[in-house]
């Protein structure tokens, strides 16, 4: 089983506050333990980011 979630942060870049998203990919292995499969930082949560 794999879960994908996002956390949104406001980050200051060049004296401008912009919104960033951190995507977290979490899965369960065959023994039932949770594992973080990946972390990605993106501009915002949109389908264009994943293409």
Secondary structure, DSSP 4 states (H G I P E B T S, - for coil): -EEEEEEEEEEEETTEEEEEEEEEEEEE-TTS-EEEEEEEEESSS-HHHH-
